[in-house]
Amino acid sequence: MNVIEAREPHLDSLQTIIPRAFHPTNPYIKKVFPDTPLIREWWRTNFAKQISNPACKLLVVVDPSTETTIGLLTMKLMEADEHGSGSWTANALTPDHDQEAFRPMIDGMTAHRERIMSGKRHYMIELFGVSEGAKGKGLGGLLLTRACEIADQSRLPTFVQSNMFAREFYARFGFEERGREDMPGDEGYREIMMVRGCREGM
């Protein structure tokens, strides 16, 4: 299977990739983004904006037998003085979002990114997941390898807010921890801020 850039026809399956990739193993993400018609439409709108934004790369792996997106990595080119949360705040939240859980996750990421990457043009990996039934087949490695190639070709570092389950995976690709943030709630969920320098260094 190959990594390609998403196009409009992929939106139907993209709007369900989050519950397929995260809900079976990540209760915090399931709480923030429950699988409802409103949330699916929110994802569809968000991904459509990324597809049309030249600063964004929406990388996917598609199952050739079903044309279903089974792997996704989104990344955005952030300017040196660019503030904010990238595509996460590109469209308003819905009543179905858990806003009390969403805000600390996004606000923490934004504060850490601006502190760590201040004055540096960089890529930010915004979302990365593989459908539960497709895990263990190397698709995550294909997606992250392509993302690193894009950053290296631009001679830019890459920032990611990793969940605690993916920290070691990112480390294998050269990402180093630069900070962490515990999320509210009973899930014991922690986000890890990580940076990978380009081949020429930061």
N, C-alpha and C positions, 0 to 999 in steps of 0.2 A: 504494500500500500504506500501511496505517496502523500506528501504534505503539499497542499495547494492553498491558494488564497480563496476565501469564501466569496461567493457571489449571491445575488438575490435568490436564485432557486434553492439555496441551502437554508433559507430562513425557516422553512417549515420544521425541519428537524433541529435546527439550532435552538429554537424556542423551548425545546424539551431536554437539551443536553445537561442542564444544571441538575434537575432531579435524577436523571439517569447516571450522572457522574458522581454526585456528591451526597444525595439523600441517603443511600444505603449505609454510609460510613461516617457521615459528618452531621451530627444533630444540630450544631450551631448554624450551619448554612441552611439546613432544612427549616430551622425556625425563622431565619431572616427572609428566606425566599421560598415559601411554601408553593407547592405545585397547584396553582389555581389558574383559571382562564385570564384573570387580570395580570398575574405575574408572567404568564406566558406571552401575553401581548406586550408587556413591558420589556421583556428580553428581546422580542422580535423588533420592536422599535429601536432599542439600544444597539442591537447588532446591525440593523439597517443603517444607522447613522455611522457606525464604525466602517462599514463597507464603503460608504461614500466619502469618508474622511481620508485625505492623502497622508495624514500623520499617523494613521492606524494601520496595523497589519493584523488581519483576522485569519489565522492559519488553521486549517482543518484537515482531518483525515476522514474520508468518506468510505463506508462499506460499499464496494462496487456491486454487490448482489442486491442491495436494498436502497442504495442512494441515501442512506441515513448517515448523518454526521456522528461519528463515534469518538472523535478526539478534537479538542479545541485549545488553541492558545491565542490570546489576544494581547497585543502590545502597542504602545503608543509612544511616539517621539515627543519628548518633553523638552521645551526650550530651557535655557539656563536660568531664566528669571520667571518661568511659568509656575504660577501657584495653582492650587486646587487638586482635585481628585480624578482628573482625567475623565474617562468615559463613565465612571461610576455615578456622576451627577449630571449626565447629559440630558436626562429626562426625569421628571418628577416622580417620586415614589407613589405607590398606590395604597389604598386602605388595607390591602392584604399583606404588605410588607410589615415586618416587625421593626418599626422605626427605632425603638429603644435599643435594639441589638445592632441595627445597621449603622447608626451614627458613631458609636465608639470604634467600630471596625474601620470605617472610612476616615473618620477624623484622626484616629491614631496613625493610620497609614500616611495620610497627608502630612501630618506634623513631622513624622520621622523622615519621609522622603525629602521634604523641603530642608530639613536640618542636614541630612546626610549628603544630598546631591546639590546643595546650594551652589550656584555659579557654574554648574556643569550641565551641558546639554547631554541628554541621556534617553535611553529607552526605559519604559516601565512596563513590565509584564502585569497585565491587569486581571487576567483570568486564564486558568490552565486546568483542564480536566479531561479525563478519558472515561467513557461510558463503562459502567461496572462490568458488563459482560465482555468488554474488550480489553480489560486490564491484564497485565502479565504477558502481553504480546509485543512489547517494545514500542508501542505507539507514542507513549510519553517521551521516550528518548528521541524519537524521530522529530517530534514537535519542538522540543527544547533545543535540539541540535540546530534545527533550522532557525530558531529565534536567535541563538548565539551567532550563527553565520551572518544574519542580517545586521546585528549590532557590530560585529567585527568588520564587516564591509564598510560600515559607516564610521569606524574607529571610535565607537562610543561605548561607555559602560552601560550596564543594565541593572535596574533596581527591581526588586520583587518583594511583596509582602507574602511570605509563605505561610501556609498553615503548619501547625506543629508536626503533622504527619508527613509532610513533604520536605522537611528541612534537609535530611540526609541525601535525598535525591538531588536537590539543587546543589548541594555541596560537591557531589561527584562531577558536576559540570563547571566547577570553579567559583561558585557563589560563596561568599563569606558573610557570616552573621555580623550585623552592625547595630542591632537593637531588637527588643521584644516588647510585646504588649499583651497583658492578660485581659481577656474579654469578660464583661459582666455575665452573671448567670451561674447556673449550677453545672454547666457542662465541663468546666475546667479547661476552657479553650484558650489557646495562646497563639498569637501571630508573631512570626519571626521576620524581621527586616533583613534582607540580604542584598549584596551587591557583587556583581561580576565585572571586573575590569576587562576592557577590550584587549586584543592581542598586544597592542602597543602600550598597555598600561593606562591607568587613569591619570 
